[in-house]
């Protein structure tokens, strides 16, 4: 499927990419080639292939949710860029 230069410019516009005239021509050839490859894939008979979201089984790696020793306040505040009277100091989000 051959794309026109106008279609390539529209795609570049939607992707917010500035392209020169030389780039438009190069992209037109490359994108057309990619679409030709997808055209070949669309000819494959997939009627007997069940739809899947993953090609392999996924398993979650989880640990037990157990309470541990609390972190000391000073240790937690050591990495804070700003602190005030034992608390994290943050900028106001709302007026």
mmCIF file as gemmi writes it, N, C-alpha and C atoms, coordinates in Angstrom:
data_model
loop_
_atom_site.group_PDB
_atom_site.id
_atom_site.type_symbol
_atom_site.label_atom_id
_atom_site.label_alt_id
_atom_site.label_comp_id
_atom_site.label_asym_id
_atom_site.label_entity_id
_atom_site.label_seq_id
_atom_site.pdbx_PDB_ins_code
_atom_site.Cartn_x
_atom_site.Cartn_y
_atom_site.Cartn_z
_atom_site.occupancy
_atom_site.B_iso_or_equiv
_atom_site.pdbx_formal_charge
_atom_site.auth_seq_id
_atom_site.auth_asym_id
_atom_site.pdbx_PDB_model_num
ATOM 1 N N . UNK Axp A 1 ? 0.851 -1.174 0 1 0 ? 1 A 1
ATOM 2 C CA . UNK Axp A 1 ? 0 0 0 1 0 ? 1 A 1
ATOM 3 C C . UNK Axp A 1 ? 0.895 1.234 0 1 0 ? 1 A 1
ATOM 4 N N . UNK Axp A 2 ? 0.847 1.979 -1.044 1 0 ? 2 A 1
ATOM 5 C CA . UNK Axp A 2 ? 1.682 3.17 -1.176 1 0 ? 2 A 1
ATOM 6 C C . UNK Axp A 2 ? 0.974 4.374 -0.559 1 0 ? 2 A 1
ATOM 7 N N . UNK Axp A 3 ? 1.668 5.054 0.33 1 0 ? 3 A 1
ATOM 8 C CA . UNK Axp A 3 ? 1.135 6.262 0.944 1 0 ? 3 A 1
ATOM 9 C C . UNK Axp A 3 ? 1.474 7.465 0.079 1 0 ? 3 A 1
ATOM 10 N N . UNK Axp A 4 ? 0.633 8.46 0.123 1 0 ? 4 A 1
ATOM 11 C CA . UNK Axp A 4 ? 0.919 9.706 -0.586 1 0 ? 4 A 1
ATOM 12 C C . UNK Axp A 4 ? 1.712 10.629 0.346 1 0 ? 4 A 1
ATOM 13 N N . UNK Axp A 5 ? 2.319 11.643 -0.226 1 0 ? 5 A 1
ATOM 14 C CA . UNK Axp A 5 ? 3.066 12.59 0.596 1 0 ? 5 A 1
ATOM 15 C C . UNK Axp A 5 ? 2.135 13.355 1.538 1 0 ? 5 A 1
ATOM 16 N N . UNK Axp A 6 ? 0.915 13.601 1.093 1 0 ? 6 A 1
ATOM 17 C CA . UNK Axp A 6 ? -0.055 14.28 1.965 1 0 ? 6 A 1
ATOM 18 C C . UNK Axp A 6 ? -0.39 13.423 3.186 1 0 ? 6 A 1
ATOM 19 N N . UNK Axp A 7 ? -0.513 12.114 2.986 1 0 ? 7 A 1
ATOM 20 C CA . UNK Axp A 7 ? -0.799 11.212 4.113 1 0 ? 7 A 1
ATOM 21 C C . UNK Axp A 7 ? 0.374 11.192 5.094 1 0 ? 7 A 1
ATOM 22 N N . UNK Axp A 8 ? 1.593 11.201 4.579 1 0 ? 8 A 1
ATOM 23 C CA . UNK Axp A 8 ? 2.77 11.213 5.45 1 0 ? 8 A 1
ATOM 24 C C . UNK Axp A 8 ? 2.83 12.525 6.22 1 0 ? 8 A 1
ATOM 25 N N . UNK Axp A 9 ? 2.543 13.636 5.564 1 0 ? 9 A 1
ATOM 26 C CA . UNK Axp A 9 ? 2.525 14.93 6.26 1 0 ? 9 A 1
ATOM 27 C C . UNK Axp A 9 ? 1.445 14.95 7.345 1 0 ? 9 A 1
ATOM 28 N N . UNK Axp A 10 ? 0.309 14.347 7.078 1 0 ? 10 A 1
ATOM 29 C CA . UNK Axp A 10 ? -0.771 14.274 8.073 1 0 ? 10 A 1
ATOM 30 C C . UNK Axp A 10 ? -0.343 13.423 9.269 1 0 ? 10 A 1
ATOM 31 N N . UNK Axp A 11 ? 0.307 12.295 8.997 1 0 ? 11 A 1
ATOM 32 C CA . UNK Axp A 11 ? 0.801 11.439 10.083 1 0 ? 11 A 1
ATOM 33 C C . UNK Axp A 11 ? 1.829 12.197 10.917 1 0 ? 11 A 1
ATOM 34 N N . UNK Axp A 12 ? 2.736 12.906 10.256 1 0 ? 12 A 1
ATOM 35 C CA . UNK Axp A 12 ? 3.744 13.692 10.97 1 0 ? 12 A 1
ATOM 36 C C . UNK Axp A 12 ? 3.083 14.79 11.805 1 0 ? 12 A 1
ATOM 37 N N . UNK Axp A 13 ? 2.053 15.411 11.263 1 0 ? 13 A 1
ATOM 38 C CA . UNK Axp A 13 ? 1.323 16.447 11.996 1 0 ? 13 A 1
ATOM 39 C C . UNK Axp A 13 ? 0.675 15.856 13.247 1 0 ? 13 A 1
ATOM 40 N N . UNK Axp A 14 ? 0.032 14.712 13.107 1 0 ? 14 A 1
ATOM 41 C CA . UNK Axp A 14 ? -0.625 14.081 14.256 1 0 ? 14 A 1
ATOM 42 C C . UNK Axp A 14 ? 0.381 13.631 15.309 1 0 ? 14 A 1
ATOM 43 N N . UNK Axp A 15 ? 1.594 13.246 14.859 1 0 ? 15 A 1
ATOM 44 C CA . UNK Axp A 15 ? 2.645 12.816 15.788 1 0 ? 15 A 1
ATOM 45 C C . UNK Axp A 15 ? 3.447 14.006 16.312 1 0 ? 15 A 1
ATOM 46 N N . UNK Axp A 16 ? 3.097 15.197 15.858 1 0 ? 16 A 1
ATOM 47 C CA . UNK Axp A 16 ? 3.789 16.423 16.262 1 0 ? 16 A 1
ATOM 48 C C . UNK Axp A 16 ? 5.277 16.359 15.92 1 0 ? 16 A 1
ATOM 49 N N . UNK Axp A 17 ? 5.574 15.916 14.677 1 0 ? 17 A 1
ATOM 50 C CA . UNK Axp A 17 ? 6.939 15.804 14.191 1 0 ? 17 A 1
ATOM 51 C C . UNK Axp A 17 ? 7.113 16.753 13.017 1 0 ? 17 A 1
ATOM 52 N N . UNK Axp A 18 ? 8.12 17.599 13.095 1 0 ? 18 A 1
ATOM 53 C CA . UNK Axp A 18 ? 8.439 18.49 11.976 1 0 ? 18 A 1
ATOM 54 C C . UNK Axp A 18 ? 9.313 17.714 10.996 1 0 ? 18 A 1
ATOM 55 N N . UNK Axp A 19 ? 8.922 17.69 9.728 1 0 ? 19 A 1
ATOM 56 C CA . UNK Axp A 19 ? 9.669 16.942 8.711 1 0 ? 19 A 1
ATOM 57 C C . UNK Axp A 19 ? 9.931 17.832 7.502 1 0 ? 19 A 1
ATOM 58 N N . UNK Axp A 20 ? 11.104 17.639 6.91 1 0 ? 20 A 1
ATOM 59 C CA . UNK Axp A 20 ? 11.448 18.364 5.686 1 0 ? 20 A 1
ATOM 60 C C . UNK Axp A 20 ? 10.886 17.601 4.487 1 0 ? 20 A 1
ATOM 61 N N . UNK Axp A 21 ? 10.99 18.202 3.303 1 0 ? 21 A 1
ATOM 62 C CA . UNK Axp A 21 ? 10.493 17.544 2.093 1 0 ? 21 A 1
ATOM 63 C C . UNK Axp A 21 ? 11.247 16.24 1.819 1 0 ? 21 A 1
ATOM 64 N N . UNK Axp A 22 ? 12.557 16.248 2.057 1 0 ? 22 A 1
ATOM 65 C CA . UNK Axp A 22 ? 13.355 15.028 1.842 1 0 ? 22 A 1
ATOM 66 C C . UNK Axp A 22 ? 12.942 13.936 2.825 1 0 ? 22 A 1
ATOM 67 N N . UNK Axp A 23 ? 12.669 14.332 4.068 1 0 ? 23 A 1
ATOM 68 C CA . UNK Axp A 23 ? 12.242 13.351 5.067 1 0 ? 23 A 1
ATOM 69 C C . UNK Axp A 23 ? 10.865 12.791 4.738 1 0 ? 23 A 1
ATOM 70 N N . UNK Axp A 24 ? 9.996 13.623 4.193 1 0 ? 24 A 1
ATOM 71 C CA . UNK Axp A 24 ? 8.659 13.163 3.821 1 0 ? 24 A 1
ATOM 72 C C . UNK Axp A 24 ? 8.766 12.059 2.776 1 0 ? 24 A 1
ATOM 73 N N . UNK Axp A 25 ? 9.609 12.256 1.792 1 0 ? 25 A 1
ATOM 74 C CA . UNK Axp A 25 ? 9.756 11.246 0.741 1 0 ? 25 A 1
ATOM 75 C C . UNK Axp A 25 ? 10.361 9.959 1.299 1 0 ? 25 A 1
ATOM 76 N N . UNK Axp A 26 ? 11.377 10.098 2.142 1 0 ? 26 A 1
ATOM 77 C CA . UNK Axp A 26 ? 11.991 8.91 2.745 1 0 ? 26 A 1
ATOM 78 C C . UNK Axp A 26 ? 10.984 8.166 3.635 1 0 ? 26 A 1
ATOM 79 N N . UNK Axp A 27 ? 10.238 8.91 4.443 1 0 ? 27 A 1
ATOM 80 C CA . UNK Axp A 27 ? 9.236 8.289 5.315 1 0 ? 27 A 1
ATOM 81 C C . UNK Axp A 27 ? 8.107 7.664 4.506 1 0 ? 27 A 1
ATOM 82 N N . UNK Axp A 28 ? 7.762 8.275 3.395 1 0 ? 28 A 1
ATOM 83 C CA . UNK Axp A 28 ? 6.705 7.71 2.545 1 0 ? 28 A 1
ATOM 84 C C . UNK Axp A 28 ? 7.116 6.328 2.061 1 0 ? 28 A 1
ATOM 85 N N . UNK Axp A 29 ? 8.357 6.193 1.629 1 0 ? 29 A 1
ATOM 86 C CA . UNK Axp A 29 ? 8.846 4.893 1.164 1 0 ? 29 A 1
ATOM 87 C C . UNK Axp A 29 ? 8.906 3.886 2.313 1 0 ? 29 A 1
ATOM 88 N N . UNK Axp A 30 ? 9.427 4.314 3.464 1 0 ? 30 A 1
ATOM 89 C CA . UNK Axp A 30 ? 9.573 3.406 4.595 1 0 ? 30 A 1
ATOM 90 C C . UNK Axp A 30 ? 8.218 2.977 5.16 1 0 ? 30 A 1
ATOM 91 N N . UNK Axp A 31 ? 7.313 3.915 5.342 1 0 ? 31 A 1
ATOM 92 C CA . UNK Axp A 31 ? 5.991 3.576 5.878 1 0 ? 31 A 1
ATOM 93 C C . UNK Axp A 31 ? 5.203 2.707 4.902 1 0 ? 31 A 1
ATOM 94 N N . UNK Axp A 32 ? 5.342 2.971 3.622 1 0 ? 32 A 1
ATOM 95 C CA . UNK Axp A 32 ? 4.67 2.138 2.622 1 0 ? 32 A 1
ATOM 96 C C . UNK Axp A 32 ? 5.2 0.716 2.676 1 0 ? 32 A 1
ATOM 97 N N . UNK Axp A 33 ? 6.509 0.564 2.862 1 0 ? 33 A 1
ATOM 98 C CA . UNK Axp A 33 ? 7.11 -0.767 2.977 1 0 ? 33 A 1
ATOM 99 C C . UNK Axp A 33 ? 6.587 -1.496 4.214 1 0 ? 33 A 1
ATOM 100 N N . UNK Axp A 34 ? 6.466 -0.779 5.318 1 0 ? 34 A 1
ATOM 101 C CA . UNK Axp A 34 ? 5.941 -1.386 6.548 1 0 ? 34 A 1
ATOM 102 C C . UNK Axp A 34 ? 4.504 -1.844 6.329 1 0 ? 34 A 1
ATOM 103 N N . UNK Axp A 35 ? 3.692 -1.022 5.699 1 0 ? 35 A 1
ATOM 104 C CA . UNK Axp A 35 ? 2.298 -1.395 5.438 1 0 ? 35 A 1
ATOM 105 C C . UNK Axp A 35 ? 2.214 -2.596 4.503 1 0 ? 35 A 1
ATOM 106 N N . UNK Axp A 36 ? 3.151 -2.709 3.555 1 0 ? 36 A 1
ATOM 107 C CA . UNK Axp A 36 ? 3.19 -3.88 2.677 1 0 ? 36 A 1
ATOM 108 C C . UNK Axp A 36 ? 3.464 -5.15 3.48 1 0 ? 36 A 1
ATOM 109 N N . UNK Axp A 37 ? 4.347 -5.049 4.474 1 0 ? 37 A 1
ATOM 110 C CA . UNK Axp A 37 ? 4.632 -6.206 5.33 1 0 ? 37 A 1
ATOM 111 C C . UNK Axp A 37 ? 3.389 -6.609 6.127 1 0 ? 37 A 1
ATOM 112 N N . UNK Axp A 38 ? 2.654 -5.63 6.623 1 0 ? 38 A 1
ATOM 113 C CA . UNK Axp A 38 ? 1.417 -5.948 7.337 1 0 ? 38 A 1
ATOM 114 C C . UNK Axp A 38 ? 0.388 -6.56 6.401 1 0 ? 38 A 1
ATOM 115 N N . UNK Axp A 39 ? 0.413 -6.153 5.151 1 0 ? 39 A 1
ATOM 116 C CA . UNK Axp A 39 ? -0.489 -6.745 4.167 1 0 ? 39 A 1
ATOM 117 C C . UNK Axp A 39 ? -0.215 -8.226 3.986 1 0 ? 39 A 1
ATOM 118 N N . UNK Axp A 40 ? 1.058 -8.601 3.997 1 0 ? 40 A 1
ATOM 119 C CA . UNK Axp A 40 ? 1.428 -10.02 3.894 1 0 ? 40 A 1
ATOM 120 C C . UNK Axp A 40 ? 0.924 -10.772 5.123 1 0 ? 40 A 1
ATOM 121 N N . UNK Axp A 41 ? 1.063 -10.165 6.289 1 0 ? 41 A 1
ATOM 122 C CA . UNK Axp A 41 ? 0.59 -10.824 7.518 1 0 ? 41 A 1
ATOM 123 C C . UNK Axp A 41 ? -0.924 -11.012 7.514 1 0 ? 41 A 1
ATOM 124 N N . UNK Axp A 42 ? -1.653 -10.085 6.914 1 0 ? 42 A 1
ATOM 125 C CA . UNK Axp A 42 ? -3.107 -10.193 6.91 1 0 ? 42 A 1
ATOM 126 C C . UNK Axp A 42 ? -3.595 -11.342 6.036 1 0 ? 42 A 1
ATOM 127 N N . UNK Axp A 43 ? -2.728 -11.874 5.18 1 0 ? 43 A 1
ATOM 128 C CA . UNK Axp A 43 ? -3.105 -12.991 4.321 1 0 ? 43 A 1
ATOM 129 C C . UNK Axp A 43 ? -3.008 -14.335 5.037 1 0 ? 43 A 1
ATOM 130 N N . UNK Axp A 44 ? -2.424 -14.365 6.224 1 0 ? 44 A 1
ATOM 131 C CA . UNK Axp A 44 ? -2.258 -15.613 6.967 1 0 ? 44 A 1
ATOM 132 C C . UNK Axp A 44 ? -3.605 -16.038 7.554 1 0 ? 44 A 1
ATOM 133 N N . UNK Axp A 45 ? -3.922 -17.315 7.421 1 0 ? 45 A 1
ATOM 134 C CA . UNK Axp A 45 ? -5.172 -17.855 7.949 1 0 ? 45 A 1
ATOM 135 C C . UNK Axp A 45 ? -5.036 -18.063 9.455 1 0 ? 45 A 1
ATOM 136 N N . UNK Axp A 46 ? -5.783 -17.31 10.228 1 0 ? 46 A 1
ATOM 137 C CA . UNK Axp A 46 ? -5.726 -17.414 11.688 1 0 ? 46 A 1
ATOM 138 C C . UNK Axp A 46 ? -7.07 -17.848 12.27 1 0 ? 46 A 1
ATOM 139 N N . UNK Axp A 47 ? -7.902 -18.482 11.481 1 0 ? 47 A 1
ATOM 140 C CA . UNK Axp A 47 ? -9.224 -18.891 11.947 1 0 ? 47 A 1
ATOM 141 C C . UNK Axp A 47 ? -9.149 -19.895 13.099 1 0 ? 47 A 1
ATOM 142 N N . UNK Axp A 48 ? -8.149 -20.774 13.093 1 0 ? 48 A 1
ATOM 143 C CA . UNK Axp A 48 ? -8.043 -21.797 14.137 1 0 ? 48 A 1
ATOM 144 C C . UNK Axp A 48 ? -7.176 -21.353 15.312 1 0 ? 48 A 1
ATOM 145 N N . UNK Axp A 49 ? -6.735 -20.113 15.328 1 0 ? 49 A 1
ATOM 146 C CA . UNK Axp A 49 ? -5.886 -19.614 16.406 1 0 ? 49 A 1
ATOM 147 C C . UNK Axp A 49 ? -6.759 -18.849 17.393 1 0 ? 49 A 1
ATOM 148 N N . UNK Axp A 50 ? -6.81 -19.311 18.644 1 0 ? 50 A 1
ATOM 149 C CA . UNK Axp A 50 ? -7.643 -18.593 19.625 1 0 ? 50 A 1
ATOM 150 C C . UNK Axp A 50 ? -7.022 -17.242 19.97 1 0 ? 50 A 1
ATOM 151 N N . UNK Axp A 51 ? -7.85 -16.237 20.197 1 0 ? 51 A 1
ATOM 152 C CA . UNK Axp A 51 ? -7.314 -14.928 20.581 1 0 ? 51 A 1
ATOM 153 C C . UNK Axp A 51 ? -6.678 -15 21.965 1 0 ? 51 A 1
ATOM 154 N N . UNK Axp A 52 ? -5.549 -14.377 22.11 1 0 ? 52 A 1
ATOM 155 C CA . UNK Axp A 52 ? -4.845 -14.37 23.392 1 0 ? 52 A 1
ATOM 156 C C . UNK Axp A 52 ? -4.314 -12.971 23.668 1 0 ? 52 A 1
ATOM 157 N N . UNK Axp A 53 ? -4.196 -12.666 24.942 1 0 ? 53 A 1
ATOM 158 C CA . UNK Axp A 53 ? -3.588 -11.403 25.334 1 0 ? 53 A 1
ATOM 159 C C . UNK Axp A 53 ? -2.1 -11.596 25.589 1 0 ? 53 A 1
ATOM 160 N N . UNK Axp A 54 ? -1.72 -12.802 26.008 1 0 ? 54 A 1
ATOM 161 C CA . UNK Axp A 54 ? -0.33 -13.136 26.284 1 0 ? 54 A 1
ATOM 162 C C . UNK Axp A 54 ? -0.006 -14.465 25.633 1 0 ? 54 A 1
ATOM 163 N N . UNK Axp A 55 ? 1.235 -14.604 25.199 1 0 ? 55 A 1
ATOM 164 C CA . UNK Axp A 55 ? 1.635 -15.869 24.593 1 0 ? 55 A 1
ATOM 165 C C . UNK Axp A 55 ? 2.129 -16.868 25.636 1 0 ? 55 A 1
ATOM 166 N N . UNK Axp A 56 ? 2.254 -16.431 26.885 1 0 ? 56 A 1
ATOM 167 C CA . UNK Axp A 56 ? 2.689 -17.312 27.967 1 0 ? 56 A 1
ATOM 168 C C . UNK Axp A 56 ? 1.939 -16.938 29.235 1 0 ? 56 A 1
ATOM 169 N N . UNK Axp A 57 ? 1.888 -17.864 30.178 1 0 ? 57 A 1
ATOM 170 C CA . UNK Axp A 57 ? 1.171 -17.617 31.425 1 0 ? 57 A 1
ATOM 171 C C . UNK Axp A 57 ? 1.92 -16.616 32.291 1 0 ? 57 A 1
ATOM 172 N N . UNK Axp A 58 ? 1.178 -15.691 32.867 1 0 ? 58 A 1
ATOM 173 C CA . UNK Axp A 58 ? 1.759 -14.717 33.78 1 0 ? 58 A 1
ATOM 174 C C . UNK Axp A 58 ? 1.447 -15.114 35.21 1 0 ? 58 A 1
ATOM 175 N N . UNK Axp A 59 ? 2.407 -14.959 36.072 1 0 ? 59 A 1
ATOM 176 C CA . UNK Axp A 59 ? 2.175 -15.199 37.489 1 0 ? 59 A 1
ATOM 177 C C . UNK Axp A 59 ? 2.721 -14.015 38.27 1 0 ? 59 A 1
ATOM 178 N N . UNK Axp A 60 ? 1.994 -13.612 39.294 1 0 ? 60 A 1
ATOM 179 C CA . UNK Axp A 60 ? 2.444 -12.524 40.145 1 0 ? 60 A 1
ATOM 180 C C . UNK Axp A 60 ? 3.406 -13.062 41.187 1 0 ? 60 A 1
ATOM 181 N N . UNK Axp A 61 ? 4.455 -12.338 41.406 1 0 ? 61 A 1
ATOM 182 C CA . UNK Axp A 61 ? 5.398 -12.68 42.456 1 0 ? 61 A 1
ATOM 183 C C . UNK Axp A 61 ? 5.046 -11.793 43.633 1 0 ? 61 A 1
ATOM 184 N N . UNK Axp A 62 ? 4.497 -12.398 44.644 1 0 ? 62 A 1
ATOM 185 C CA . UNK Axp A 62 ? 4.039 -11.63 45.794 1 0 ? 62 A 1
ATOM 186 C C . UNK Axp A 62 ? 4.701 -12.138 47.058 1 0 ? 62 A 1
ATOM 187 N N . UNK Axp A 63 ? 4.876 -11.238 47.98 1 0 ? 63 A 1
ATOM 188 C CA . UNK Axp A 63 ? 5.391 -11.637 49.28 1 0 ? 63 A 1
ATOM 189 C C . UNK Axp A 63 ? 4.256 -11.493 50.293 1 0 ? 63 A 1
ATOM 190 N N . UNK Axp A 64 ? 4.439 -12.123 51.402 1 0 ? 64 A 1
ATOM 191 C CA . UNK Axp A 64 ? 3.432 -12.025 52.458 1 0 ? 64 A 1
ATOM 192 C C . UNK Axp A 64 ? 3.385 -10.593 52.978 1 0 ? 64 A 1
ATOM 193 N N . UNK Axp A 65 ? 2.181 -10.108 53.247 1 0 ? 65 A 1
ATOM 194 C CA . UNK Axp A 65 ? 1.996 -8.764 53.769 1 0 ? 65 A 1
ATOM 195 C C . UNK Axp A 65 ? 2.101 -8.822 55.281 1 0 ? 65 A 1
ATOM 196 N N . UNK Axp A 66 ? 3.321 -8.635 55.76 1 0 ? 66 A 1
ATOM 197 C CA . UNK Axp A 66 ? 3.559 -8.738 57.203 1 0 ? 66 A 1
ATOM 198 C C . UNK Axp A 66 ? 4.112 -7.414 57.714 1 0 ? 66 A 1
ATOM 199 N N . UNK Axp A 67 ? 3.65 -7.012 58.876 1 0 ? 67 A 1
ATOM 200 C CA . UNK Axp A 67 ? 4.138 -5.776 59.485 1 0 ? 67 A 1
ATOM 201 C C . UNK Axp A 67 ? 5.567 -5.976 59.943 1 0 ? 67 A 1
ATOM 202 N N . UNK Axp A 68 ? 6.38 -4.97 59.704 1 0 ? 68 A 1
ATOM 203 C CA . UNK Axp A 68 ? 7.764 -5.019 60.139 1 0 ? 68 A 1
ATOM 204 C C . UNK Axp A 68 ? 8.032 -3.907 61.122 1 0 ? 68 A 1
ATOM 205 N N . UNK Axp A 69 ? 9.276 -3.8 61.483 1 0 ? 69 A 1
ATOM 206 C CA . UNK Axp A 69 ? 9.66 -2.749 62.421 1 0 ? 69 A 1
ATOM 207 C C . UNK Axp A 69 ? 9.514 -1.397 61.732 1 0 ? 69 A 1
ATOM 208 N N . UNK Axp A 70 ? 8.971 -0.416 62.43 1 0 ? 70 A 1
ATOM 209 C CA . UNK Axp A 70 ? 8.804 0.902 61.812 1 0 ? 70 A 1
ATOM 210 C C . UNK Axp A 70 ? 10.163 1.578 61.616 1 0 ? 70 A 1
ATOM 211 N N . UNK Axp A 71 ? 10.233 2.424 60.598 1 0 ? 71 A 1
ATOM 212 C CA . UNK Axp A 71 ? 11.466 3.169 60.347 1 0 ? 71 A 1
ATOM 213 C C . UNK Axp A 71 ? 11.511 4.352 61.309 1 0 ? 71 A 1
ATOM 214 N N . UNK Axp A 72 ? 12.686 4.652 61.778 1 0 ? 72 A 1
ATOM 215 C CA . UNK Axp A 72 ? 12.84 5.773 62.702 1 0 ? 72 A 1
ATOM 216 C C . UNK Axp A 72 ? 12.571 7.089 61.97 1 0 ? 72 A 1
ATOM 217 N N . UNK Axp A 73 ? 11.963 8.024 62.657 1 0 ? 73 A 1
ATOM 218 C CA . UNK Axp A 73 ? 11.589 9.3 62.051 1 0 ? 73 A 1
ATOM 219 C C . UNK Axp A 73 ? 12.802 10.026 61.475 1 0 ? 73 A 1
ATOM 220 N N . UNK Axp A 74 ? 13.88 10.107 62.225 1 0 ? 74 A 1
ATOM 221 C CA . UNK Axp A 74 ? 15.062 10.818 61.74 1 0 ? 74 A 1
ATOM 222 C C . UNK Axp A 74 ? 15.647 10.144 60.51 1 0 ? 74 A 1
ATOM 223 N N . UNK Axp A 75 ? 15.605 8.82 60.456 1 0 ? 75 A 1
ATOM 224 C CA . UNK Axp A 75 ? 16.123 8.098 59.292 1 0 ? 75 A 1
ATOM 225 C C . UNK Axp A 75 ? 15.257 8.392 58.068 1 0 ? 75 A 1
ATOM 226 N N . UNK Axp A 76 ? 13.948 8.479 58.257 1 0 ? 76 A 1
ATOM 227 C CA . UNK Axp A 76 ? 13.047 8.771 57.143 1 0 ? 76 A 1
ATOM 228 C C . UNK Axp A 76 ? 13.245 10.201 56.652 1 0 ? 76 A 1
ATOM 229 N N . UNK Axp A 77 ? 13.493 11.114 57.569 1 0 ? 77 A 1
ATOM 230 C CA . UNK Axp A 77 ? 13.64 12.518 57.207 1 0 ? 77 A 1
ATOM 231 C C . UNK Axp A 77 ? 15.032 12.862 56.692 1 0 ? 77 A 1
ATOM 232 N N . UNK Axp A 78 ? 15.996 11.97 56.851 1 0 ? 78 A 1
ATOM 233 C CA . UNK Axp A 78 ? 17.361 12.252 56.392 1 0 ? 78 A 1
ATOM 234 C C . UNK Axp A 78 ? 17.425 12.549 54.901 1 0 ? 78 A 1
ATOM 235 N N . UNK Axp A 79 ? 16.601 11.9 54.1 1 0 ? 79 A 1
ATOM 236 C CA . UNK Axp A 79 ? 16.631 12.113 52.653 1 0 ? 79 A 1
ATOM 237 C C . UNK Axp A 79 ? 15.703 13.207 52.18 1 0 ? 79 A 1
ATOM 238 N N . UNK Axp A 80 ? 14.985 13.848 53.093 1 0 ? 80 A 1
ATOM 239 C CA . UNK Axp A 80 ? 14.021 14.882 52.694 1 0 ? 80 A 1
ATOM 240 C C . UNK Axp A 80 ? 14.747 16.172 52.331 1 0 ? 80 A 1
ATOM 241 N N . UNK Axp A 81 ? 14.381 16.779 51.194 1 0 ? 81 A 1
ATOM 242 C CA . UNK Axp A 81 ? 15.026 18.044 50.841 1 0 ? 81 A 1
ATOM 243 C C . UNK Axp A 81 ? 14.664 19.172 51.799 1 0 ? 81 A 1
ATOM 244 N N . UNK Axp A 82 ? 13.454 19.119 52.364 1 0 ? 82 A 1
ATOM 245 C CA . UNK Axp A 82 ? 13.035 20.126 53.34 1 0 ? 82 A 1
ATOM 246 C C . UNK Axp A 82 ? 12.265 19.433 54.452 1 0 ? 82 A 1
ATOM 247 N N . UNK Axp A 83 ? 12.536 19.849 55.677 1 0 ? 83 A 1
ATOM 248 C CA . UNK Axp A 83 ? 11.793 19.297 56.811 1 0 ? 83 A 1
ATOM 249 C C . UNK Axp A 83 ? 11.554 20.403 57.819 1 0 ? 83 A 1
ATOM 250 N N . UNK Axp A 84 ? 10.518 20.204 58.634 1 0 ? 84 A 1
ATOM 251 C CA . UNK Axp A 84 ? 10.139 21.24 59.585 1 0 ? 84 A 1
ATOM 252 C C . UNK Axp A 84 ? 9.58 20.578 60.835 1 0 ? 84 A 1
ATOM 253 N N . UNK Axp A 85 ? 10.285 20.708 61.941 1 0 ? 85 A 1
ATOM 254 C CA . UNK Axp A 85 ? 9.82 20.228 63.246 1 0 ? 85 A 1
ATOM 255 C C . UNK Axp A 85 ? 9.437 18.746 63.222 1 0 ? 85 A 1
ATOM 256 N N . UNK Axp A 86 ? 10.262 17.917 62.565 1 0 ? 86 A 1
ATOM 257 C CA . UNK Axp A 86 ? 10.022 16.482 62.557 1 0 ? 86 A 1
ATOM 258 C C . UNK Axp A 86 ? 9.05 15.997 61.488 1 0 ? 86 A 1
ATOM 259 N N . UNK Axp A 87 ? 8.713 16.857 60.523 1 0 ? 87 A 1
ATOM 260 C CA . UNK Axp A 87 ? 7.786 16.493 59.457 1 0 ? 87 A 1
ATOM 261 C C . UNK Axp A 87 ? 8.405 16.845 58.1 1 0 ? 87 A 1
ATOM 262 N N . UNK Axp A 88 ? 7.895 16.193 57.048 1 0 ? 88 A 1
ATOM 263 C CA . UNK Axp A 88 ? 8.286 16.565 55.693 1 0 ? 88 A 1
ATOM 264 C C . UNK Axp A 88 ? 7.675 17.915 55.383 1 0 ? 88 A 1
ATOM 265 N N . UNK Axp A 89 ? 8.439 18.821 54.802 1 0 ? 89 A 1
ATOM 266 C CA . UNK Axp A 89 ? 7.921 20.12 54.394 1 0 ? 89 A 1
ATOM 267 C C . UNK Axp A 89 ? 7.761 20.091 52.878 1 0 ? 89 A 1
ATOM 268 N N . UNK Axp A 90 ? 6.539 20.323 52.39 1 0 ? 90 A 1
ATOM 269 C CA . UNK Axp A 90 ? 6.25 20.308 50.957 1 0 ? 90 A 1
ATOM 270 C C . UNK Axp A 90 ? 5.608 21.627 50.565 1 0 ? 90 A 1
ATOM 271 N N . UNK Axp A 91 ? 5.688 21.928 49.272 1 0 ? 91 A 1
ATOM 272 C CA . UNK Axp A 91 ? 5.039 23.131 48.772 1 0 ? 91 A 1
ATOM 273 C C . UNK Axp A 91 ? 3.525 22.949 48.805 1 0 ? 91 A 1
ATOM 274 N N . UNK Axp A 92 ? 2.832 24.06 48.983 1 0 ? 92 A 1
ATOM 275 C CA . UNK Axp A 92 ? 1.379 24.011 48.974 1 0 ? 92 A 1
ATOM 276 C C . UNK Axp A 92 ? 0.884 23.647 47.573 1 0 ? 92 A 1
ATOM 277 N N . UNK Axp A 93 ? -0.062 22.732 47.493 1 0 ? 93 A 1
ATOM 278 C CA . UNK Axp A 93 ? -0.628 22.327 46.223 1 0 ? 93 A 1
ATOM 279 C C . UNK Axp A 93 ? -1.833 23.196 45.884 1 0 ? 93 A 1
ATOM 280 N N . UNK Axp A 94 ? -2.627 23.486 46.869 1 0 ? 94 A 1
ATOM 281 C CA . UNK Axp A 94 ? -3.824 24.319 46.692 1 0 ? 94 A 1
ATOM 282 C C . UNK Axp A 94 ? -3.656 25.606 47.487 1 0 ? 94 A 1
ATOM 283 N N . UNK Axp A 95 ? -4.224 26.675 46.97 1 0 ? 95 A 1
ATOM 284 C CA . UNK Axp A 95 ? -4.167 27.956 47.699 1 0 ? 95 A 1
ATOM 285 C C . UNK Axp A 95 ? -5.166 27.973 48.806 1 0 ? 95 A 1
